[in-house]
Every structure is written in structure tokens, then in C-alpha cells.
Amino acid sequence: MESQRLIYRTYTKEDDEFYASMWGQPDIVRYIGKGLTKTKREAVRSLENWILPGYKNGMGLFVIILKETGEPIGHAGLVPQVVEGRKETEIGYWLKKPFWGKGFASEAAGFFMSYGKVELHQSRLISLIHPKNAASIAVAKKLGMVYEKTVFFNGSRTRVYATGQPQTLWEALPCD
């Protein structure tokens, strides 16, 4: 898969150094989960137990490769989430710090928004964003996502930005 400046491919076990390098950067992970870095061992376990098994039905996080150099610069994709007991599809993205502010996050998130809607027939997509993550909030707004609510997600307050209308009780089945 590719967009104007980027190529997207699945992670492999050989990407453990790259994946661990992103988890080792406090600036990259400060708004992810609890905002804590991971050791290489913890990152490899995350890659093996969460990322690699996550490729189902077109979903998952994909390594972002810069076409110009062939260098991996981050990851993006669609991730199933459960928010307040409801199944949702999140557009997720991370970039290595040297690639911030160059439009790559918007390009990747926009690609996966289109992919989710056209290829996976998702009528609703969300982004879960830490309230202080101004850059990710700007990306969501640029893509036409709107702030919906603040929830308590994975131990912290998180803003939900969304495309499409929230599902009504009659349209959505609660998660098991």
C-alpha cells in the first residue's frame, strides 16, 4: 500500500530494532498509553504479542517507509478498540521525531481513513488522543474528524475524535 510520499507494509520480527527504538524515545511515547518508554525486551514482546497477531480483516499497524529513502519513519493503521463498552476502529499513527511537522502523519492517517472507509467499509472511524497532544488533535481536525467526548481509556483521560455519527444503542451490540 502506498500514498504520495509513503509506503505501508506489515511489521515482521525483523523490525524489532526499529519498533524498540520508537518505544525507547520519551518524546514519541509521552502521549501513548501511560506515556512510559519500554525496554527493548518489553517492545519485542509487544511486537510479538500485539502487533504481529493484529493483522486481521485488513486491520493492524503498518510500518511507514519514506519512498525517497526507503527508511522506516513510523507506523500507522487501523486498530480495533473497545471504548466505553463499544467496538470502535481507531486510526493510529506514530512518527520518529525527525519526521514531525512535515505532513507525514496527516498523509498516513488520511490514507488509512480512506482505506478504512473504501476498502473495509467502515462508516465510523475514531482517533483516541491525549488531551495535551496538540499535533495529533490538529491531524484529526485536518482530516475532518470532530471532537466527540472525553473518556477514561487505558488508565487516562483521552479525547475521542470521530468521523461518522456515534452508533445508537440499537445499531451497536455491546462487546462481550
Summary of the structure (lengths in Angstrom):
residues: 176
radius of gyration: 15.6
end to end distance: 32.7
largest distance: 48.8
contacts: 518
relative contact order: 0.15
helix: 32%
strand: 32%
